[in-house]
Amino acid sequence: MLAYDENGDLREYEEDEGIVICKHCKRAYLQCIEEQVPGFRDIAEDVCPYCHESNN
């Protein structure tokens, strides 16, 4: 799959790399999944790095 990276360069991604399409601005971005810190609540919100809208 071809998509633009965070620097605006067109590159090829594998299908299972966590690329998602924003529901608001329709741009592809790499979804980051972080480990939960023990004792804190898990964040279930996915925010687009381009338009900063939530993609729950």
Phi, psi and omega per residue, in radians:
M1 nan 2.359 3.088
L2 -1.698 2.359 3.094
A3 -2.747 2.829 3.097
Y4 -1.483 2.415 3.098
D5 -1.516 -3.037 -3.070
E6 -1.154 -0.287 3.105
N7 -1.657 -0.003 -3.136
G8 1.507 0.154 3.131
D9 -1.600 2.402 3.108
L10 -1.348 2.207 3.118
R11 -2.511 2.911 -3.123
E12 -1.729 2.316 3.119
Y13 -2.005 2.667 2.984
E14 -1.324 2.684 -3.102
E15 -1.143 -0.454 -3.076
D16 -1.775 0.345 -3.102
E17 -1.459 -0.056 3.126
G18 1.609 0.484 3.087
I19 -1.380 2.214 3.092
V20 -2.185 2.744 3.106
I21 -1.830 2.245 3.120
C22 -1.163 2.374 3.131
K23 -1.279 -0.340 -3.052
H24 -1.706 -0.923 -3.078
C25 -1.783 -0.073 3.063
K26 1.096 0.428 3.096
R27 -1.723 2.563 3.119
A28 -1.512 2.440 3.071
Y29 -2.562 2.788 -3.139
L30 -1.480 2.088 -3.120
Q31 -1.407 2.161 3.136
C32 -1.623 2.263 3.088
I33 -1.994 2.116 -3.096
E34 -1.946 2.661 3.094
E35 -1.238 2.525 3.114
Q36 -1.374 2.379 3.090
V37 -1.357 2.256 3.139
P38 -1.005 2.325 3.117
G39 1.649 -0.149 3.135
F40 -1.968 2.726 3.118
R41 -1.303 2.581 3.124
D42 -1.338 2.364 3.098
I43 -1.521 2.101 -3.089
A44 -1.830 0.492 -3.071
E45 -1.998 2.342 3.110
D46 -1.977 1.990 -3.064
V47 -1.874 2.274 3.119
C48 -1.191 2.280 3.134
P49 -1.279 -0.217 -3.109
Y50 -1.634 -0.920 -3.087
C51 -1.819 -0.114 3.089
H52 1.069 0.502 3.063
E53 -1.682 2.663 3.140
S54 -1.412 2.382 3.123
N55 -2.071 0.944 -3.117
N56 -1.109 nan nan
